[in-house]
Amino acid sequence: MRATVLAELHGEDLVGLRRLAKQVEAEFANTYDMVDISNSEPTDVSQWRFVPDREKAALSGVSAADIAEVLGLVYDGQVVGRAHIDPERNPVPIRAYVPRADQPAPARLEGLYVTSRDGRQIPLAELVRRTPSTADKPVQRKDNERVIFIGGELAQSVPVYAVLDLNRRLSRLRTPDGQPLATGNLSLSEKAPDIIDGYQLLWSGEMRMTLDIYRDMLMALGAALTAIYFLLVAYYRSFLTPLIAMSAVPLGVIGIFPGHWLLKTDFSATSIVGIIALSGVVIRNSLLIIDFIQDNQKHGMPLAEAARMAGAVRLRPILLTTLAIVLGSAIMIPDPVFGGLAISLIFGTLVSTVLTVFVVPILYERLMRA
């Protein structure tokens, strides 16, 4: 499935905004792997304007309202009544109209007549002037600001690289008022349009959705780690020991990004879910080591020797836990959705296991001796 890159271009001057949108489209076209570029600016729609000749109409005994009624019935239709249909609570309008295939060409109104006050049938073509024109384009707004949406699809790559490249190039564009184009909305918090200082381009679509998901997942990770910390504080009756146990979390994160790189998989929202799940696993490994150190100390073993013994003795159950996680998660790697979760669990657990059995005992010994 193709990924979509979407940008919102805001500005006060509509003419300048449309001209700037053409420049942004050109930059989209110069982006690697970008196809099917489009914008939300409506195309020109040709139309005919009918202007009544009031002098001729007055001499013929026809009013402008009579002319408008005939033209409206032929080209727009007219409500001739209302019907009450069960179980609808509101009446349904009955509209009479001429099918488009049978409508007379606006340039030729032969066959259309309007009835004068004395009952004569007056050809409509003699009472109106017809001029070709272009229909007014609708002005689109978002958050009460004028906007034009520019979008494109990526054939194979992911949006982040295209957006970063486009953001760098678009920030150097000069707007119609001579100022550099302001770009934004690439932070974790969404930014509302603000054109007080001039034209503005905000990134939207899949990129904004991805950033919002990352923000929510990081907040969930922070909440989970906070809850774990206070539970451990209550268990150990110490504020320092839980921090030593939770040091395994960043040790596990070290292996996540190289794992995605080795398997050529994009870092996704499920990868962050994997980090949240990984936190509980690697902290449990730290607790096994810390509990064994404390048990050895209770039996009179010196702190340094207790720390060395803990890493060696608890290595086997930690490796068994790691092996179970790796084998249980490996089946999800080919999955396009949950592959990121599996990679986070597998590589995070592997790296954390190797580092935890060395780092946690040393860290515990140094901090407790201080």
C-alpha positions in Angstrom: 0.0 0.0 0.0 1.3 3.4 -1.0 2.1 6.0 1.7 0.7 9.5 1.4 2.4 12.8 2.0 0.0 15.7 2.7 0.8 19.4 3.4 -1.5 22.3 4.3 -0.6 25.7 2.8 -2.2 28.6 4.7 -2.2 32.3 3.7 -4.4 35.4 3.7 -4.1 36.5 0.1 -5.9 33.9 -2.1 -4.1 34.8 -5.3 -0.6 34.6 -3.7 -1.7 31.4 -2.0 -2.5 29.7 -5.3 0.7 30.9 -6.8 2.7 29.5 -3.9 0.8 26.2 -4.1 2.2 25.8 -7.7 5.8 26.2 -6.3 5.1 23.7 -3.6 3.7 21.2 -6.1 6.9 21.6 -8.2 9.0 20.7 -5.1 6.8 17.7 -4.6 7.5 16.6 -8.1 11.3 16.9 -7.5 11.1 14.5 -4.6 12.4 10.9 -4.9 9.7 8.2 -5.2 6.9 10.8 -5.3 4.0 10.0 -7.7 0.4 11.1 -8.2 0.8 14.7 -7.0 -2.4 16.6 -6.5 -3.9 19.6 -4.7 -7.3 20.6 -3.5 -7.6 23.7 -5.7 -10.8 23.2 -7.8 -10.4 23.4 -11.6 -12.0 26.1 -13.7 -15.7 25.5 -14.5 -17.2 27.2 -17.5 -20.7 28.7 -17.1 -23.1 31.0 -18.9 -24.5 34.2 -17.3 -28.0 35.3 -18.4 -28.7 39.0 -18.1 -32.3 40.0 -18.7 -32.9 42.9 -21.2 -35.2 44.9 -18.9 -36.3 47.2 -21.7 -37.4 44.5 -24.0 -38.9 42.5 -21.2 -41.0 45.5 -20.1 -42.2 46.2 -23.6 -43.2 42.5 -23.9 -45.0 42.4 -20.6 -42.5 40.0 -18.9 -40.8 40.5 -15.6 -37.3 39.5 -14.6 -38.8 37.1 -12.1 -40.7 35.3 -14.9 -37.4 34.9 -16.8 -35.6 33.6 -13.7 -38.4 31.1 -13.1 -38.2 29.6 -16.6 -34.4 29.4 -16.5 -34.4 27.9 -13.0 -36.9 25.2 -14.0 -34.9 24.2 -17.0 -31.3 24.2 -15.6 -31.7 24.0 -11.8 -35.0 22.3 -11.3 -37.8 23.6 -9.1 -39.6 22.4 -6.0 -43.2 21.9 -6.9 -44.4 20.3 -3.7 -43.6 18.2 -0.6 -44.5 14.6 0.3 -44.8 13.0 3.7 -43.2 9.5 3.5 -43.3 7.1 6.5 -41.3 6.8 8.6 -39.6 10.1 7.7 -40.4 12.8 10.2 -39.7 15.7 7.9 -41.4 16.3 4.5 -39.5 15.3 1.4 -39.3 18.0 -1.3 -40.5 17.0 -4.8 -38.3 18.6 -7.4 -39.2 18.9 -11.1 -36.2 19.3 -13.5 -35.2 18.7 -17.1 -32.7 15.9 -17.6 -29.2 17.2 -18.5 -29.3 15.3 -21.9 -32.5 17.2 -22.8 -31.5 20.6 -21.6 -31.0 23.2 -24.4 -27.5 24.5 -24.9 -27.0 27.8 -23.1 -25.7 29.4 -26.2 -29.0 28.6 -28.0 -32.3 29.0 -26.2 -34.5 28.0 -29.0 -37.6 26.3 -27.8 -37.8 28.2 -24.5 -40.7 30.6 -24.1 -41.9 32.8 -21.3 -45.6 33.8 -20.9 -46.3 37.5 -20.9 -49.1 39.2 -18.9 -51.5 39.1 -21.8 -50.9 35.4 -22.4 -48.5 35.6 -25.4 -45.5 33.2 -25.7 -42.3 35.3 -26.0 -39.1 33.5 -27.1 -36.7 33.6 -24.2 -33.7 34.2 -26.5 -35.1 37.7 -27.4 -35.2 38.8 -23.7 -31.8 37.8 -22.3 -28.2 38.4 -23.1 -25.8 35.4 -22.7 -22.1 35.8 -21.8 -19.7 32.9 -21.1 -17.8 33.1 -17.8 -16.0 31.0 -15.2 -17.7 29.9 -12.0 -16.4 31.2 -8.7 -14.0 28.8 -7.0 -14.9 27.8 -3.4 -12.5 29.1 -0.8 -11.4 26.3 1.5 -10.7 26.9 5.2 -9.3 25.0 8.1 -9.4 26.4 11.6 -10.8 29.6 10.1 -7.7 30.1 7.9 -7.6 29.8 4.1 -5.9 26.6 3.1 -4.9 24.6 0.0 -4.0 21.0 0.5 -1.1 19.6 -1.6 -0.5 15.8 -1.5 1.5 13.1 -3.2 1.9 9.3 -2.9 5.2 7.4 -2.4 5.6 4.3 -4.5 7.9 2.4 -2.1 9.5 4.5 0.6 8.1 5.8 3.9 6.9 9.4 4.4 9.4 10.5 7.0 12.4 10.7 4.6 10.3 12.5 1.9 8.8 14.9 4.5 12.2 15.8 6.0 13.7 16.5 2.5 10.7 18.5 1.4 10.6 20.5 4.7 14.3 21.4 4.2 13.7 22.6 0.6 10.4 24.3 1.2 11.7 26.3 4.1 13.9 28.1 1.6 11.1 29.1 -0.7 10.2 32.8 -0.9 6.5 33.6 -0.5 4.7 36.4 -2.5 5.4 38.8 0.4 9.2 38.2 0.2 9.5 36.2 3.4 10.7 32.6 3.7 8.0 30.1 3.9 7.3 29.0 7.5 7.0 25.2 7.9 6.0 23.2 10.9 3.9 20.6 12.6 6.7 18.1 12.8 6.8 18.0 16.6 5.0 15.7 19.0 2.4 18.4 19.7 0.1 19.4 16.9 0.3 23.1 15.7 -2.7 25.2 14.7 -2.4 27.4 11.6 -1.3 31.0 12.4 -0.8 33.4 9.4 -0.2 36.6 11.3 3.5 36.5 10.3 2.7 35.4 6.7 2.3 32.2 4.7 2.6 28.9 6.5 2.9 25.3 5.6 1.9 22.6 8.1 2.4 18.9 7.5 -0.6 16.7 7.9 -1.9 13.3 6.9 0.0 10.1 7.7 3.0 12.0 9.0 0.9 13.9 11.6 -1.0 10.7 12.5 2.3 8.9 13.1 3.7 11.6 15.3 0.4 11.6 17.3 0.7 7.9 17.8 4.3 8.2 18.9 3.3 10.9 21.4 0.6 8.7 22.9 2.8 5.7 23.0 5.6 7.6 24.7 3.1 8.9 27.2 1.9 5.3 27.9 5.6 4.2 28.3 6.2 7.0 30.8 3.1 6.1 32.7 4.1 2.4 32.8 7.6 3.2 34.0 6.3 5.5 36.6 3.9 2.9 37.9 6.7 0.3 38.0 9.0 2.6 39.8 6.5 3.4 42.6 5.7 -0.3 43.0 9.3 -1.1 43.4 9.8 1.8 45.9 7.0 0.3 48.0 8.6 -3.2 47.7 12.3 -2.3 48.4 11.5 0.7 50.7 14.2 2.6 48.8 14.2 5.2 46.1 17.6 4.2 44.7 17.2 0.4 44.2 14.3 0.7 41.8 16.4 3.1 39.6 19.2 0.5 39.5 16.6 -2.2 38.4 15.1 0.2 35.8 18.5 0.9 34.3 18.0 -2.3 32.2 15.3 -0.4 30.1 17.8 1.9 28.3 20.1 -1.0 28.0 17.4 -2.9 26.1 16.6 0.1 23.9 20.2 0.1 22.6 19.4 -3.1 20.6 16.1 -2.0 19.1 17.2 0.4 16.4 20.0 -1.8 15.1 17.5 -4.6 15.0 15.2 -2.7 12.8 18.1 -1.7 10.6 19.4 -5.3 10.2 16.0 -6.6 9.2 15.2 -3.5 7.0 12.0 -2.8 8.9 10.5 0.6 9.5 10.2 1.8 13.1 6.5 1.9 13.8 3.9 2.4 16.5 3.9 -1.3 17.3 7.7 -1.0 17.8 6.9 1.4 20.7 4.4 -1.1 22.0 7.2 -3.6 22.0 9.4 -1.2 24.1 6.6 -0.9 26.6 6.4 -4.7 26.8 10.2 -5.0 26.9 10.3 -2.7 29.9 8.6 -5.3 32.2 10.7 -8.2 30.9 14.1 -6.5 31.4 13.2 -5.0 34.7 12.3 -8.5 35.9 15.8 -9.7 35.0 17.3 -6.9 37.0 15.1 -7.8 40.0 16.4 -11.4 39.9 20.0 -10.2 40.2 19.2 -7.6 42.9 17.2 -10.0 45.0 20.0 -12.6 44.8 22.6 -9.9 45.9 20.4 -9.0 48.9 19.9 -12.6 49.8 23.7 -13.2 49.7 24.3 -10.2 51.9 21.7 -11.5 54.5 23.8 -14.6 54.7 26.9 -12.6 55.5 28.5 -12.4 52.1 30.4 -9.2 51.3 28.8 -6.8 48.8 31.4 -7.2 46.1 31.3 -11.0 46.2 27.5 -11.1 46.4 27.3 -8.9 43.2 29.8 -11.1 41.3 27.9 -14.3 42.4 24.5 -12.8 41.4 25.4 -12.3 37.7 26.9 -15.8 37.4 24.2 -17.7 39.3 21.2 -15.9 37.8 22.5 -16.1 34.3 20.8 -19.4 33.5 17.2 -18.4 34.4 17.7 -15.1 32.6 18.9 -16.8 29.5 15.9 -19.2 29.6 13.5 -16.2 29.8 15.3 -14.5 26.9 15.1 -17.7 24.8 11.4 -18.1 25.4 10.8 -14.4 24.4 12.9 -14.7 21.3 11.3 -18.0 20.1 7.8 -16.8 20.9 8.2 -13.5 19.1 10.1 -14.7 16.1 6.9 -15.9 14.4 5.6 -12.3 14.2 8.6 -10.8 12.4 7.1 -11.3 8.9 3.8 -9.7 9.9 3.6 -6.1 8.4 1.8 -4.8 11.5 3.3 -6.6 14.4 6.7 -7.1 13.0 8.0 -4.0 14.7 6.8 -5.3 18.1 8.6 -8.6 17.6 11.8 -6.9 16.6 11.7 -4.6 19.6 11.1 -7.6 22.0 13.8 -9.9 20.4 16.7 -7.5 19.9 15.9 -5.4 23.0 15.8 -8.6 25.2 19.0 -10.0 23.6 21.1 -6.9 24.1 19.6 -6.2 27.6 20.4 -9.7 28.7 24.0 -9.4 27.7 24.4 -6.0 29.3 22.2 -6.5 32.4 24.2 -9.4 33.9 27.3 -7.2 33.9 26.0 -3.6 34.3 23.4 -4.1 37.1 25.7 -5.9 39.6 28.4 -3.4 39.0 26.0 -0.5 39.3 24.4 -1.9 42.5 27.8 -2.4 44.1 29.1 1.0 43.3 25.9 2.9 44.4 25.4 0.9 47.6 29.0 1.3 48.6 28.9 5.1 48.1 
